[in-house]
Amino acid sequence: MTSVQIKDEIQKVLDQVPETALSDILDFVKKLQINSPDQIKLEHDLEKTISEDAGLLHRLAQ
């Protein structure tokens, strides 16, 4: 898929996103511009781990 096709698909999805979520998406995209690819991957992996292991982390915190 070319970058133009990807941008077109993103635009189609954005047209369907509730207006209340658009500012969060904008903040996320701006963050992608600033952070390095390694930092983005690290944050994504951390968020994934936290969401998958939320119960375990909660029990460990007690």
Secondary structure as UniProt FT lines:
FT   HELIX           3..14
FT   TURN            15..16
FT   HELIX           19..34
FT   HELIX           37..52
FT   HELIX           54..61
//
